[in-house]
Amino acid sequence: MSNKHNPAEFTTLFKSIGLTDSKAAEAAKSAKSAAILKELIESNATVAAGVEEKKANLVVSLSSSLSKAGNVGAQERDFVVAKILDGSLKTVDQVSAAVKYAETHSIPFDEAEFDKECGVGFSIEPAQIVEHVKSYLTSNAVAGWANLGATITAVKSISEVRWASPVEIKNAVESVFLEKFGSKQAAPPKSKEPKKDSKPSKDKAEASASTMSRKTVFEEGFLGALHKPGGNPQIHPHLREAHLAATGGNVWTRFPPEPNGYLHIGHSKAIFVNFGYAAHHNGKCYLRYDDTNPEKEEARYFESILEMVRWLGYEPWKITYSSDYFQELYDLAVELIKRDKAYICHCTQEEIKIDRGEKKGQPRPCIHRDRPIAESLAEFENMKNGKYKPKEAFLRMKQDLTDGNPQMWDLTAYRVLDAPHHRTGDKWKIYPTYDFTHCLVDSMENISHSLCTVEFIASRQSYDWLCDAVEVYKPRQSEYGRLNLEGTIMSKRKILALVDENYVSGWDDPRLYTLIALRRRGVPPGAIISFVSTLGVSTAPSNIEISRFEQTLRQYLENTAPRLLMVMKPIKVTIENLPEDYVTFIEKPLHPKVPELGTTSIPLTRTIYIEADDFRLEDSPDYFRLAPGKTVGLFQAPFPITCTAHKVDPITGQVTELICKAENEGAPKKPKAFIQWVAEHAPSGSPVRIDETRIFHRLFKSDKPPSDFRKDINPDSLEVVKTALVEVGFLPLAKRLLEDARKEAKARTEKATKENVQASAEDDTPHATAEQLIGNECVRFQGLRVAYFALDKDARLAALNEPEGEKAERKQGDYLVLNRIVSLKEDSGKSS
């Protein structure tokens, strides 16, 4: 007996609960979700007896979400069903949130918490949504219908509108646009055609998206509620006065990464928050390397961090290091001992854990806690002079063991490390910890807003304690939620395992979500900033589906990427009624809605190639592409073609060539569909043959890879196509895009070097260079009807490095490799 899924077996059952014929048939398509829906019906008498259509559709959504979720128990599942039936959960979005909650919680649920997480009881009038839209348009200077999609997305991210119906949000935005800009047809006319020698202008969409979103993010919510410079309380008034004198009363922030690994997409939020908040208030932001652990730090990480910050569009005001302050930190440690607020401890790490209550949850005093101050000073000097080996001696802060916060239970301030430092060499045998360093260096650098993620919220108390203990200026630490992408991993340890065990090709493998991997894949930096800004900044973590990130990429690339004709899996077409030597050149725009991108010229000849999927032997009423005897249009071509015959491989039975007729006489009927094509024309170098087109699918099969992530790896995450053809306009476009990128990178670097405090080129530490901003990934385009692509770093194309003005031609030794950035629309089978 066959185990093959038969949707017909489920359709009647599904209709019985209140679904329409079409909805029932759709729900029966997926074997996994259909089986879950069947279980939900059979286990709930109310559902089985039939419910109103809206609730029935929500039960279907529940089955779909459960099919993609991890383990959700029967009791938890029944709880969600009951919430649908009693009307608590009213939307698909709420049902999805309920499943996420049920994945991580067990019955009995905290109903108040559940309701809050899932928007139960949320109510908002359409008029209130309209007011939020108007406020958004006003604060972001939105102009014209072209911004409709971006505005809908941004309004959805406003916390007060989070649980509103997507339809109501869309209607509200459209009504405000209609009131403000008039009917869609009455939009302002397109700009005049550019001059023939005009160059593509700098990406206006990037600047627009950044400006639009930053005003909302930095002026409202978490960031909008931050204190003004000088508003953070101090132990002495003169500390505030000195701070304001140093900063001029301006916002000073810092981005303080540890140089022990490559940055990932989660760090893009921290970069956006710290650099963006300072920029919004005309302040300054440091890039400060937290280099206090020489055992794990490498030069490549220092270099990559600066490169990624600059790639995302930001320039550090100063590049500093925690190691710049090693002497000052040591002096403050001595001062802390003198004030009887620190002591030398010789306990083992196991003993320290027990003393700090990590075994029983209750701390107890270390046996060295009350040693004389003079003795601790002498022992600290011994530590500095190399008397002790690692783990034989520690400097611990004497905090408050009666406090309920573990961050006040005598944290370690200094430890011995037997490793040379990349900047100070063998000068130091002792190194300060994060808990000792961070707040004090924030103080030394006069940071007005110390912005970090919520896992450091408990550290705020020890941060404040230490600044006050040595009586220095005390910055204010404020915490926001992290950014996490579902369906991937960001742990450095796990990514290193993927690299070392050859599951991926390196830290920049485009299937990863490190920033260097996203860059290599071709993701525009402006799209990442746009993505982060639309999520908003709050204390809640942002756990975002990859599909949402990809949709942002599509929206961003839609109006910025040039469009080229491209065929992935070609089939030859001979247009029999054209002469052998027939050739006509067609002038076509690189983007129909962005004239400033310019035009290109492509040949049309007797021999062309079309996508194999655009032809099939059996025609049908709902099929509009090419079939025997059928007519189809060719994009930008002056005439359609009709298939008159085809050739078949006698061994495989595959169609190898189509014989077609050009409908170039009289007035043929306008075809119902147009397909992409490229022509064979050796004199012009057409088509451009791509040696490898790499298509990346999700690296993991589940949205939440388990701890044993190796078992969850998708064996088909990389697909390589070696048959792709691109129109000849690709080569001059690639050359021009790289030339423009070089000019922009040079100008920006010169400006940054002039305006900011940069390391000199002779210094062996990272400094700004134009080369940091230039790579093959600057060559991006949309393959018409295919996907968005970028040139991979493995590609070799001599024309890209030839003098400006030289003709771009493919030469001996060239090797073209493209990466798919993202598909044109979400693929339900395989995510990009």
Residue, then its C-alpha position, 0 to 999 in steps of 0.5 A: m500500500s502506498n504512503k503517498h499523501n493524498p489531499a483528497e482524503f482530507t478535503t471533505l473532513f476539512k470542509s466539515i469544520g467550516l472551511t470553503d472548498s478552496k481553503a479546504a483543498e489548500a489546507a490538504k496540500s501539505a502532508k505534514s500540516a494536513a496531518i496536524l490539522k486532522e489531529l486538531i479536529e479529532s481531538n476537539a469536539t467543538v472544532a469537529a462540529g464546525v465553527e465559523e469560517k474565520k475561526a476555522n481558518l485560524v485553526v488551519s494557520l495553527s496547524s501550519s505554524l505547528s508543522k514548522a515549530g519544534n516540540v509543542g505538547a498536546q496540552e499546550r496545543d489544546f490551550v491555543v485551540a481554546k484561545i482561538l475558539d473563545g475569540s482571544l486569538k483573532t489573527v494569524d499573527q497572534v496564532s503564530a505568536a501563540v505557537k512560539y510561546a507554546e514552544t518555550h513554555s509548559i502548561p500551566f501557562d502564565e495567562a497574563e504573560f501569554d496574553k501580553e506576548c500574543g496581543v490578546g485583548f488588544s484593541i485599536e480603532p481605525a482612526q487611531i491607526v490613521e493618526h499613527v500613520k500621519s505622525y510617521l509621515t510627518s516625522n519622516a518627511v515621506a513624499g509620494w506613492a513610491n514609499l507606500g510599501a516601506t511605510i506600511t512595513a514601518v507602521k507595522s513595527i510601531s509598538e502601539v500598532r503591533w497587533a492591528s490587522p494588516v488589512e486595517i494598517k494597509n487601508a489606513v496608510e492608503s487612505v492617508f496617502l490618498e489624502k496627502f498625495g492625491s490619487k496614485q495616477a496623479a503622482p508626480p511625473k518621472s524625471k527627465e531622461p538623463k544625458k547619454d553620458s550621465k553616470p548612475s547617481k548614488d543610491k538615493a533609496e539608501a539615504s531615503a530609507s535611512t533618513m525616514s526610519r532613523k527619525t522614528v527610531f531615534e526620537e521615539g520609544f526606547l531611544g527617544a526616552l534616553h536621558k539628555p547629556g549630563g542627565n545621568p546622576q553623579i556622586h559629585p557635581h564637579l564630575r558632571e561639570a567636567h564631563l559636559a565641558a569635555t563633550g560640549g554637552n553632546v551625545w558621545t557613544r561607543f561601539p565596543p566589540e571584542p576582537n575575538g571573532y567576526l561580527h554577525i548580523g546581530h552586531s549590525k543592530a549595535i552598530f546602528v544604535n550606537f553610531g546612529y544615535a550619536a549621528h542623529h544628535n550630531g554627536k560622536c561615536y568611538l570604535r573601541y576594541d575591548d582587547t583585554n584577553p590576548e589569548k583569543e584576539e587576532a589581527r584579522y578580527f581587528e581589521s574585519i571589525l573596522e571594515m564592517v563598521r565602515w561597510l555599513g556606512y559609519e565612520p568612527w570618530k576615534i578608534t581606541y582600545s581598552s589597552d590604551y588605558f591599561q596604566e590608568l586602569y591599573d592605577l585605579a585598581v591600586e586605588l580601589i585596594k587602598r580604599d579597602k574595596a578590593y583584595i587579592c584572592h588565591c582561591t581555586q576557580e571551583e572555590i570561587k564559584i562556591d563562594r559566589g553562590e553558584k552552587k547553592g545560590q547564596p554567596r559567602p565571604c572569601i577567606h582572603r576578603d579581610r586581608p590587610i590592605a598593605e598585603s593586597l597591595a603587595e600581592f597585586e604588585n607581585m601579580k603584575n611582576g609575574k610572580y604568579k601563574p594563571k589562576e593562582a591569584f586574582l584581584r576581586m572587588k569587595q562589593d556587597l554579598t548581601d545584595g540579591n544581584p550576583q553581579m555584586w558578589d565580589l567580581t574578579a577585576y584582574r587575572v594573570l594571563d600568560a600571553p603576549h598582547h598584540r599592542t603592549g607585548d610582554k609588558w603586562k602579566i595581568y589583564p583587567t576583566y570586562d566588569f572592571t574595564h568597561c565602565l571605567v573606560d566609558s568614564m575615561e572616554n566621557i561616554s554620555h550614553s553607554l548602550c548595550t544589550v539586555e543581557f548586561i542589565a544585571s551588570r548596571q549595578s556593578y557598573d555604577w558601584l565601581c565608578d562611584a567606588v573610585e569617584v569618577y564620572k559615571p556614564r549611564q548604561s541603558e539596555y536594549g533587546r538583541l537582534n536574532l534571526e531564526g533559522t541560523i546560528m550566531s554562536k562563534r563557537k558553533i560557526l567555528a565548528l561549521v568552518d573547521e568541519n567543512y560544512v561551510s567554506g569559511w566565515d564568509d560563506p554566504r550561507l552564514y549570517t556573519l557580516i562578511a558572509l552577507r557582504r560576500r553574498g551581495v547583500p547591500p549594506g543599506a538594506i541591512i540598515s533599513f532592516v534594522s531600523t524598521l524593527g525598532v529599538s526596545t528592551a524586548p529581543s527581536n527574534i525575526e524570521i529569515s523571510r522577513f529579512e529577505q523581504t527587506l532585501r527585495q524591497y531595497l533592491e527593487n529600485t536600486a539594482p539594474r536589470l539584465l536579461m538572464v537565462m539560467k538553464p538555456i534552451k536554444v531557439t532558432i528563428e527560422n524566418l530570419p536571415e543567417d546574418y540577421v542582427t539588430f541592436i536594441e537599446k534598453p533601460l537598465h531599470p524601467k523606473v530608474p532612468e538615471l541608471g542609464t541604458t544598454s544595447i543588446p543584439l537580437t539575432r537568428t539564434i537566441y536562448i530562452e529559459a528551459d522552463d519557459f517551454r513545455l510540450e503540453d499546452s493548457p488554457d492557464y499556461f501563457r508561455l511557449a509551447p508548440g504552435k503558441t506565440v510568446g513575446l520576448f522582453q524588449a524585442p520588436f516582435p514575438i515568436t511562435c514555436t513551429a517545431h522542436k528537436v529532441d535528443p533520441i537518447t534522453g528524450q529531452v527537447t534540445e532546440l526549438i524552431c520558431k518564427a518571428e511574427n515580424e510582418g503585419a500586426p500580430k496579436k499582442p502576446k499574453a506573456f513575455i519571456q527573457w532571452v539572450a542572443e548568440h552574437a560572437p562579434s559583440g561577445s553575446p551572451v556572457r557565459i557564467d562559469e558558476t551561479r551559486i544559489f544558497h538555500r537555508l543551511f539549517k532545516s529548522d527555524k530553531p537549530p537544536s544544540d546538536f546543530r550538525k544533525d539539522i544541517n540541510p544537505d542541499s543548502l548549496e546549488v551550483v548552476k554552470t549553464a547561466l547566460v547573461e546579456v552582453g550589457f553585464l560586462p560594461l555594467a560591472k566595470r562601471l559599477l566598480e569604477d563608481a565604487r572606487k571613486e566613492a570609496k576614495a572620496r569617503t575615506e579622504k573625508a573620514t581621514k580629514e574629519n575623524v581621528q584615524a590611525s596613521a598608515e604606518d601604525d600596524t593597527p587598523h585604519a580607514t582605507a578605500e579598499q575596505l569599501i570595495g569588492n566584487e559584491c559591488v556588482r549587483f543586478q537583477g536577472l529579469r524574472v530570475a533573482y538578484f545576483a552579485l559577483d563573488k570574490d572568486a570571480r576573475l574578470a580582467a576588464l574590471n581592473e583596466p583603465e577607465g574608458e577601455k572596452a569591457e570584454r571577456k578575456q582568456g583566464d576570466y572566470l565568472v562566479l555569481n551569488r544569488i542574493v535573494s529570489l524575486k519572491e519567497d520560495s515556499g520550498k526553499s528559502s534563499 
